[in-house]
Amino acid sequence: MLTFNQGIDIVQTIGNVMSADQAKLVLKEKLNDEHYKRLKSFQYPAILLKIANAILMCEPDSVFINTGSGKDKQFIRELAIQKGEESPLPMPNHTIHYDLKQEQGRIIDRTYYIANDNEQVSSLGLRMSRPKALETVRKGMSGIMRGKKMLVGFYSRGPAGSPVSNPAIEITSSAYVCHSAEILYRNTYGHFEKEVKRLGHFYTNIHSEGLNRPKDLPDARVLMDRSHRTTYSFNCTYAGNTLLMKKGNHRFSVDRSVYEKKGLELSEHMFVTGVENSKGRITWITGAAPSGCGKTTTAMAGDHFIGDDLAQMWIAKDGTVRSINPECGIFGIVEDVNYEGDPMLMKCLREPGTEVIWSNVLIDENGAPHWTGNGEELPLKGKNFQGQWHKGMKDSNGKPAPVSHPNARCTVPAAALGNFSEKSEDDKGVETRVVTYSGRDSDTMPPVWVARNSDEGVVIGACIVSAATATEVGAKGVKRAPWANAPFIPGALSDYMDSQFSFFGNDKIDDTKRPIIAGLNYFLTDKARGGDSKKLIGEKRDVKVWLAWLDLKAHDEVDAIETPIGYIPKYEDLKRLFKQRINKEYGRELYDKQFSLYLDNILSRIKLQLEAYGKEENLPEKLFQVLKKQRQGLQALEKRFGAIVTPDQLQQT
């Protein structure tokens, strides 16, 4: 379990300001008149204490209170350039930011949950005791902002007024971090305190890049105090390690859904998108995938875009499941983003009119960004995250030096997208009828399948297996990625899993509107299905068809083939949808390759999950019951048809 506000508050212990009156005195002394006036209307003691103690701990030369006004936003943009954190590009409102070449992803080996003695921490995360954390923060952050300006912003993770939005304070010395926050989150300076009073809590994030030197990276830390909902980050610059309103606060939101709102709310690593049919009906879909595994592409494949990375979900009074996006922008991986697969995003990136922060891509001599897989002719030379680059360049291992890092990003406002939905700012969210789970699975599962009930759906999420991506420093090979949320589950995996079963199986959900839960996989290779090539069997754009079929399945407008792992589509339905949605011929041979069950692979996957989860404590028995039932059904098929079972054979059962 987790108890909030238990144990010392580290920043308060270091700053040693214990009352609102003391905090006001500190603010009056440390802020100039203009910025002190900006805080004068704030009366909520906890807010004042966090800011005052952060100032005393970090010792900045000055403090800038960001109101979110046009003038303040422009000041932050100019400060990022003045400090050298960003450089302007010829395209108006485009800048380039480079992280250290040794810090191109989340530093998972230096990221810790601060835990009290009686608290469980996920077996997939690192734990640090509160006394050790106090020592670490005191050593790492005391005086870290000397010679720097502290920037303080007030944001909402979700539309203000929503029952699942979460207020958050961002405190940083990095203008790049503050600039990113202004694109990715809703500045709510004017009504932040009202939101805090309504919800009864807020998150605090304290960061400084320090001197931003490679030699300091071993001492970089990201610490998350779950009990006091405060993050600490220092000596790092990559947004996944510094913009803690994103994945740091997502972790706090997971805690909130598991321990405060169990069975009523979820906080997920999911996109939110809407698929519109020929009659104008919009079906809203959420979907989880590990970072770098196609969430943005899938979200863009919808007709009405809300978000590509995070989702807050809840059961409304009318029995529907509803979703919002905590963010209002995109921090998206650009590798393989091109006009063929991502035309709307490319329009934002290649044409004037959109504010864009690029990170870790190549900039050519004319100031134009380039990246791997953009479908365009690459320049002969330029500058990227490694420094100067030229065509044919080799890295230290003798391999071709990439044009851009695999985790290179673009930060853009979601409202710039051609399929942006105004529902993004609706505090009532959107009614969610489909939930999907996916990963980089090259050889096992079909492109799309639907669970037969909510328990089997939860197990689909629990059993994601994916190739490692460049989003985590040092990540390699193929690994389990439960719900694509595992790196962001702070507490015991058993608690999280139990909350998933409780939510999707909740009797409060209207059965006529209960979401279907599905698996997606568009990373199957030709080699895994009897061919010689490592190329994917399908194309990026095929996901439009998988989503269109899920829309029909959610409304009981299409039949399906039942299998031990769930329902798969019939050929005739997919053939029609391929023609309708993407004007593509879909042959029977390809269908059989994609939707035949390769039993040995699936059975091996089940064995992997049973063994891995068997090492966890106190897991819900439902997980093992579902997996063993699936194994039994698959073994029966194997006995009858052999190791590969075609859709036609499945219909004979």
FENJOZI-V802287 format. One record per helix or strand of 2 or more residues. SS is the DSSP state (a for helix, b for strand). FROM is the first residue (numbers start at 1). TO is the last residue. If there is no record, write none. Layout:
ss->[SS/SS]
from->[FROM/FROM]
to->[TO/TO]
//
This chain:
ss->[a/a/a/a/b/a/b/b/a/b/b/a/b/b/a/b/a/b/a/b/b/a/a/b/b/b/a/b/b/b/b/a/b/b/b/b/b/b/a/a/b/b/a/b/b/a/a/a/a/b/a/a/b/b/a/a/b/a/a/b/a]
from->[10/20/33/45/62/70/87/94/108/111/127/130/149/166/175/186/189/203/214/221/230/239/247/265/270/282/295/304/311/321/329/343/356/362/369/381/387/409/414/422/430/448/454/465/478/482/486/493/511/516/527/540/561/566/571/588/597/599/621/644/647]
to->[15/30/39/58/66/82/88/97/110/115/129/141/157/172/184/187/199/208/219/225/234/242/260/268/276/289/301/307/315/324/333/350/359/363/370/384/390/413/416/425/438/450/462/467/480/484/488/504/513/520/529/554/563/568/582/595/598/613/641/645/650]
//
